[in-house]
Amino acid sequence: MKKSIGILAMLVIFCTGFIAPAPRTITGKVTYAKDGSPLPGVTVILKGTTTATVTDHLGMYSIVVPESGGKLVFSYIGFQSKEVKIGTSNTLNVSLQDDAKELQEVVIVKDDKRLYRKQAPVRVAAEQAKTYDMSISMGNVQPEPAEQWNTEEYDAINENIFHDALRNPLSTFSIDVDAASYSNVRRFINNGSRPPKDAVRIEEMVNYFDYDYNQPKGEDPFAVITEISSAPWNSKHKLVHIGLQGKKIATENLPASNLVFLIDVSGSMSDPNKLPLLKSSLKMLVEELRPQDHVAIVVYAGAAGLVLEPTSGADKKKIIESLDRLEAGGSTAGGAGINLAYATAKQYFKKGGNNRVILATDGDFNIGESSKAAMERLIEAKRQDGIFLTVLGYGMGNYKDSKMEVLADKGNGNYAYIDNITEARKVLVNEFGGTLFTIAKDVKLQIEFNPAKVKAYRLIGYENRMLKSEDFNNDKKDAGELGSGHTVTALYEIIPVGVESEFFKIDELKYQTTKVDPAAQKTEELMTIKLRYKKPDEDVSKLIVHPLKDNNIALGKTSDNFRWSASVAAFGMLLRESEYIKSFTYDDVVQLAQGSRGEDKEGYRIEFINMVKSFGLIASR
């Protein structure tokens, strides 16, 4: 008997030893070593993995690690990185020291034929970096104090309202794969403040995340996915989820790239979260390049100059060394830089390849062609050459979001805001194909609602992407681009026929009547989705038609895709103080998001959940 008990005990111990250790959550606070103040926006990475997070406005972080531990790496531009071994405690507080570095001033000298660059060494501490005026005559450097005013600019957004499906059955808009608004909103929240309403573009927040859509199977470069349920914030209304999944092309099968890095090296870029972060970002992109890819570098400040002739991706050292030599000073001739960058891209144009200018800036153009209208006309003219545009935004205080969004929209491009090195990795490494390789251009949608089933509808977000009904069939009308593997999601809130809603009351017409086709009463179709797109090198669009039946299912039985997109949209509406959100709260957003987080390999979704929790505390004060 004793022998049997002993054997049983050994079996229990043996089996227990093979139970996979549960992960644990490490939390802590990151502070400035000099005065103990919290450091928001610090990147925290589990060494050797892609698991990462950033500190919030209080310097707090939370990250899931294996039970066995490992090492956490804390990094932020302007501070010395710190690597800390995880011990037995689940709390790990860290302080970071300043990182003094040697800066070299860029000086552009112009004669009748060419632009040259030379460096004048200047040594300053990172937090004391000053702006310098760039001379284009004798190369003299004149110091100017850095501006401290907050002059950020955002275009006004008037939230979409409900439209009558009987009298106005068509809704037409351009897709938007940009995600700049989400990371910019995150920057405000991490700094402990409420983002400006006009900085909140709900479609960009929703489209920041990837969704688990099926890959396209036909000849079209994207698949269409639809789903209908009740709106989480208003049970009387329905929510329609429309998803597009771009075909993912393996990196080795992507066409060769002709890239021009157009880098703002003006005085406004001297802050640690601008040019230093910009250079770190582009270095990560350079590491992803192949031998068949080529990169040229154009810089602009008081003037523009070509500082690196097109160089093969095989010569990464040369490209990185050119980036390392760049530092900030002077005024901002953005128009001159754009002209030179596009001229360089055109000169080395790769037929059938990926020809693209990557503009990295804070958008603060102040000499030459600098107004939003002038920049818009300039970019519209340049896109005719078959050269696409990617805009990467950096910094705060003088950030010109409105100009950068216009540049990306009008230049057959996309737009991302880089607030930390983790975001740079997401945009330029994890989403390399989607950011840089277009598979469909001028993608637009037109939805026709069945007035027998839909009383009224409103598109959530996309306010600055709305098109006229006649624009849908006009192939000269510019629209959005879809990259390799990209997902695009759009949400419509619908008031069904027979439902009384406080948000939609219109009197009957006195002089005319509008009748519904009897066939519309008999069909199960709620709406018909039409899409048009062009191949990247073509000018004639192709039409796709996708009817959607009224197969409403309970919210709790919808996909993670549906509920996650709804939670992000709800958060955006709360930030914008939308009248349509009713009594939905930040806690409701968290609950909806937690139940639809899914696999979340990169941790982007848990970061969103933590951000909503954090902002909920700020908003409740």
N, C-alpha and C positions, 0 to 999 in steps of 0.2 A: 504493500500500500504506500509506504513512504517513498519507495522507488518511483511509483507512478506519479505521486505528487511532485517529486523532484523533476521528473521528465517534463511534466506539464508546466512547471515554473520556468524551466529552461526554454520551452517552446514560446511561452509568453514573452520572455526577455528577448528571444531571438527575433520574433515577429515585430515586437515594439521597435527594435533597432532599425527595422526597414521601413518604418513610417516616414514619409517625406516630411522634413521639418517645415513648419508653417512660417510664412514670411512675417516680418514684423515691421512696424512703422516707426521711423526715427523722426522726431520733431526737434526743433530748436530755434535759436535766434542768432542772426548774424549782425554784428555791430562794427562800428568804426573804432579801431583801436585807440585813436587819438582822444576821442571824447565820449565813447560809449553810445553814440547815437545809432539808431537802427539803420540798416542798409537795405532798401527795397531793390528788387530787380537783380539780386545776386543769383547766378546760375549754380545749382547744386546737382552734381552728376555722380552716380554710382560708377566708380572707375571700371573701365573695361566693358561697360554696357551702354545701352541707349536710354536707360532709366534716368530721368532728370526732372527737375522742377525749378521754380524761381521763388525767391522770398517775396512776401507781400509788403504792404506799406508799413508794417510794423517790424519788418526784418524777419518775420517768422516763415518757417518752411516745414513741409511734411513730405516724407519720401518713403516708399515701401522698399525694403531690402530683404535679402535672404536671411534666414536665421543664423547662418554661418557668419554673417557680417560682410566685411569687405572694407573698402576705403571710399570716402566721399571727397570730391574735389569741389572747392568753392572758388568761383572766379567772377570777376567783374572788371570791366575796362577802367583803368586808372588805379587799380589796387593789385597787390601781389596775390597770386593764386595760392591757395592753401590746401594741402592734402591731409586728411585726418582719418586715422584708422577707427573703425566702429568698434566700440567696446561692448560691455554687457548692458550698459544703460541705454534706454530708448530715448534719452534726451542728450542732444549734442549741440552746445552753443559754441560759436566761433567768432573771433574778431579778426578783421583784415587790416593790413598796413597799406599806406600809400605806396605807389610804384613810381618813383622818379625815373624819368627816361630822357634821352637826348632827342631833341626835335631838330629837324633840318628844314629850313625855310625854302619854299619853292619860289623861284624868281623867273618870270618869263621875260625874255628880251626879244624885241621884234625889229626886223629890218625889212627891206623891200621884198624879200623872197621867202624867208622861213621863220619859224618860231623855235627858239632853243630854250633849254631849261638848265639852271645850275643851282647849287645848294649853298646857302650860307648857314653854317652851323649855329644853332641857338640852343642853350641848355636851360630848361625850366622844369619845375615840378609839374606833374600831371594836372593837379587841381588848380595850378596857377598859370596854365597855358593862356597866352594872350594872342589877340588877333593882330595881324600885320597888313599893311597896305602893300599891294603888289604893284611895283613900278614897271611900266612897259617902255620906258625911255632909256635910262642909264642903269637899270637894275638895282636902284637904291631901295632899301627896305626902311619904311617909315612906320614906327609902332603906333598903333591906335588901341585904346582901351576897348575891351569886349562889351557889347551891349547886354544889358541884363533885363530889358523889357520883355514882357510876354506879348508877342504879336502873332500868335498862332491864328491861322485862317481856315475856316470851314464853310462850304457852301450851305445855304439854308435848305432844309428838308421840310416839305409840307406833307405830312403823313397821308397815304392813300385812304380815301373814304369809300363807303359802299356805293356801288353803281347799280342802277336798275337793269336787270337782265332782260326785261321786255323791250325797253327803249334804247338800251345801250349794251347789246349782247356780246360785243367784241372787246377783248383785253389783249393788247399787244405790247411786248417789251423785249429788250435785248438781254441775253444772259450776262451774268457777271461772275467771273471766277476770282475776282480780287478778294483779299482777306485782310487788307490793311486796317480796316476799321476795328476788327477784333483785337489785334495786338496793340493798337493805339489806345483803345478803351482799357485794356488790361494795364497799360502803362499808367493811366490816370488812377485806376483803382489801387494798383500797387503803391502808388505815391500817396494814398490816403485821401484822394479827392474824387468828386463826382465828375465824370466826363461831360463836356458840353453836349447838349442834345443833338446838335448838328454833326458831331463827331460819330454818332451812333447810326451806322447804316446796317439795318437788320439783315439784309441779304448777305452782306460780307461776314457778319458774325456767324450766320448759319453755314455759309460755305467755307468757313475756316476749317471745318472738320470733314474728314473723309467718311463716306457712308458705305455700308456693305451691300452695294448694288451688284447685280450680275453683269459680267462682261458682255459686250455686244457680240451677237453671233452672225449677223448678216454682213452685207457689204458696207453698211453705214458705219461711220466711225464712233457712234455712240448708241447706247440703249436707252429706252424710255421706261421709267418705272413709276407707277401711280398707286395711291392708297387713299382711302377716305374713312374718316371717323368723326366723332364729335370733337369740337374745339375744347381743349382742356380748361380754358378760362371762361367759356360760355357754353353750357351744355345744350342750349337751344340752337346753337349754330353748329355747322359742320366745318371741318378742316380738310382741305384737299392737299395732298403731298405729291409734288411732281419732281422726279429725280432724273438726271441725265448722267450716265456713266460713260466717260470717254475710254476708248480702246487703249489699253496699256501696251506700249511698245518697249521691248527689252532695250536697255541702254546700248548694247552692242549693235542693235539693228537701227538705231536712230541715225538720221542723215548727218553728215559732217557739218560742223558749226563754223561760221564766220562771225565771231563776237567782237564787239567793240565796247570796252569798259569806258564809260563816260563819267568821270569822277569830279565832283565838286571839291576843289581845294581852296575855296575862299575862306576868309577869316571867320565866317560864321560856323565853319565846320571844325573848329579847333577843340571843341569840347570832347571829353573822353568817350561820350556815348555817340559821337558822330564819326569823324574820320578814323580814329583808332579802331572803333568797332566795325566800320565799313571795310577797312583793310583786312581785319580778321575774317569777316564774312566772305570777301572775294577770294581769300586764300583757300577757304574750304571749297569754294566752287572750282578753283584751279585744280585742286586735287582730284576732282571728278572728271576732268577733261581727258580725252583720248588723243593719240598722236595725230589723227586726221582733223582734229579741231584746232582752230587758230584764234588767238586773242591779240587785239591791239588795244593800247591804252591812250585815251585822250583825256587831258585835264583842262579845267577852266577855272579862272578866278577873274582878274582884271582883263585877261585875254585867254585865248585857248591855244593849246599846243599838243602835238602828238609826241608822247614820251616813250612809246614802245611800238615799233613796227609789228605787223602781224607775226606772231610767234606760235610754233606748234605746241600743242598740249603735252608733247613729250619733253619739252624744255621747261618744266615747271619751275625750276630754280631761277631761271632768268625772269620769268613773269613775276614771281614772288619778290625777287630783289627789286624790281621796278616798283612794285606796290610799297615795299618797305621804305623807299626813298621819298615817298610823298608826304608832305606836311602842309599845313593850312596857312593862308594869309591873303588878304586883299578883298576887293569887291567881287561881284558875281555876274559875269557875262554869260548867262545860261544860253541865250540864243546863239552866241558865237560857238559855244561848245557843242550844241546840238548840230549846227551846220557842219562843223568839222567831223564830228562822229559819223554822221550819215554819209558824208563824202568819203570817209575812210571805208565804211562798210560797203558802199557802192563800188569803190575802186577794186576791192578784193572779193566781190560778190561770188558766191558759190551757187551755180545753177543747180536746182534740186536740193540744195542744202538748207541749213537753218541760218539765215542771215538776221542778226539781231543786235541792237544797241541796248546795253544795260546801263541805265542812268542811275547813279547813286548820289543822293543829295538830300538837303533839308528843304529844298524848293524855294529858297529865299533868293530869287533872281532880282537884281536891282539895277543893272545897267544894260543898255542895248534893248533887244526884244525881251521884255520882261513881264508885261501885263499878261493876264490870263488869256485874253482874246488874241493877243499877238502870238503867244506860245501855241495856242490852239491852231491858228492858221498855219504856223510854221510846221507843226507836226502833221497836220492833214496833208500838206504838200509833200512831205517826205515819205509818207506811207505808200505813195503811188509807186515807189521803186521796189516794192516787194520786201522791204526790210521791217521786221517786227520790233517791238519795243517792250522792255521790262523796266519798271520803275521801282527802285528800292529807296524807301524813305528812312531817314535817321534823325534823332534828336528831339528836342523839346524847346519851348520858349518862343522860338521864331519859326516854328514848323508850319509849312504852307501846304496843308493837305489838299486844299481846293485846287491848286495849280497842278499838283502831282496826279490827282485823280483825272483831271482833264487830259493831261499828257498821255496817260495810259489808255484812256477811253478813245482818244482820237488817233492814237498811233498804232492801232492793231496790237494792243499790248495788255499787260497785266501789272498789278500794283500791289506791293507788299510793304508793310511797315516793320522795320527791324528794331525791336526795343532791347534785345539782348542776344547773346551768342547762341542760345538754344533756339530762338526764332530763326536766326540765320541758318542754322543746321536744318531746321524743318523746311525752309523755303528752297535752299540751294543744294541740299544733299538729299534729304528724305523725299522731297518732291521735285527732284532734279528735272525729270522728263516733263512734268506738268508745267513747271515754271518756264522752261526754255524751249519746248518743242510743241508747236501748234499743229493739231490734227484737223481742226475745222475752224473756219473764220466766218464772221458775220452771221452768227447763230442767233436767230430770233424766234420767238414763240408768239402764236396768236391763238387765244382760247375763245371758242364760241360757246356760250352758256345756253342751256335749254330752259327757256322761261316757263315751261310747264312744270319744272322741278325746282328751279332756282329763282327766288324772288330778288335777291341782291347778292353782290359779291364784292370783295376787295382783295387786292394783291398786297401781301405783307412785305414791305420793303420794296426795293427796285424803283424808288421814286425818281431817281435821276437816270433811269434806264427806260422810261416809258416811251413808246413810239406811237405815231398816228396809225390808224387802221390801214391806210393806203401805203404806209411804209413797209408793210410786211412783204408785198410783192414787188417792191422797188429794189432791185439789186444794186443800185447806186447808194442806198442808205447803209451807212456803217452800223455794225453791231458787234457783239462780243466774240471773243476767241476762246476755244476749248483746247486745253493741252493734253498731252499723253497721260492717260490714267486719271485725269481730273474728274471730279464729280461736281455737279451743279444742282442745287435744290431750290425749288420755289414753293411757296405756300399760299393758298387762297382760303380766306374765311368766307363761308357761304351762309346766307339766311335762306332756309328752304321755303318753298311756297306754303302758305298757311300759317307761318310762324310770325307772330307780332314781335317786333324788336324796337327797342328804344333808339337804336342807331340808324333806323331807316324808316322815314315817314314822308311820302310824297302824295300830294293830292291828285285826284283823277284829272285827266285833261278835259278841257271844255270843248275844243274845236276839232279834235280828232280822236280816233280809237285805233288801237293796235291789237290785232288778233293773233293768237297762237295757232300755228299749223296743227290740224288734228293729228298728224303723224307724230308730232312732238309729244302729244299726250300718251301715245301708245308705246313709244320706245322706252327702254330702260336707261338710255344714255343721259347722263347728267351734263356732259359737256364733250366737246371735241377739241383735242389739242393738235394744232398744226405747227410744224417746225420747218424752218428753212436754214440751210447752211451751204457754205461753199468749201471746196477743198482749198488748202492754203495757197496753191498756185493757180487757181481758177477764178473767173469773175461771174460765172453763171451759177445760181443757187439750185439746190435740189429740195423738193418738198417731201415731208413725212407727215402722215395723218394718223392720229391715235385717238379713237373714240374711248370715252371712259364711262363705264356703267355705274349706276348708283348702288354699289354693293357695300353699303355702310356696315362697318363692324364696330364692336365695342372698343373703347379706348384701351382697355387693359389687354386686349388681344391683338393690338397692332404691333408692328415690327419695332425693334429698337430704333431703326432709322426714323420712323414716324414720330415717336415720342421724344427722341433726342432733339430733332430739328424743332419740334414744338417748344421744348424747354428753352432752347437758345433764343427762339423768336420771342417767347414770353419775357425772357430777361431783357432783351432789347426794347420791348415795349414798356417795361417798367422803367428802364433808364430814360426813355423818351417821355415818360409820364403820359402814355397813350390813354385816351378816353376809352379804348376798346378792351383794355385789360381787366376792367371791373375790379373785383375784390381779390384777384389772384395775387399771391404774395411771393416774396423771395424764398420763403420756406417751401411753398408749393413748387417753385422752380427746382429747388434742390431735390425734393422728393421725386418729381417727374424725371429729372436727370439721373438720379441714383438708380432708378429702376430701368434705365435704358442705356447704361454706360457701355455695355458690351465688352469686347475683348480689350480694347484700349491699350495696345502694345506700347505706344510711345508716351502714354500718360497725359495726353492733351485733354482728355475728358475729365479726369480727376482734377486736373488743374482748374478747369472751368467750374466744377462743383465747389472747390475750395474758394475760388474767387467770388462766386455768388454768396457763399456763406460769409466771407469777409466783408463784402459790400453791404450785405444785409445788416451787419452790425453797425457799419458807418451810417447807413440810411436811417437806422432806428434811433440814433442819438439826437 
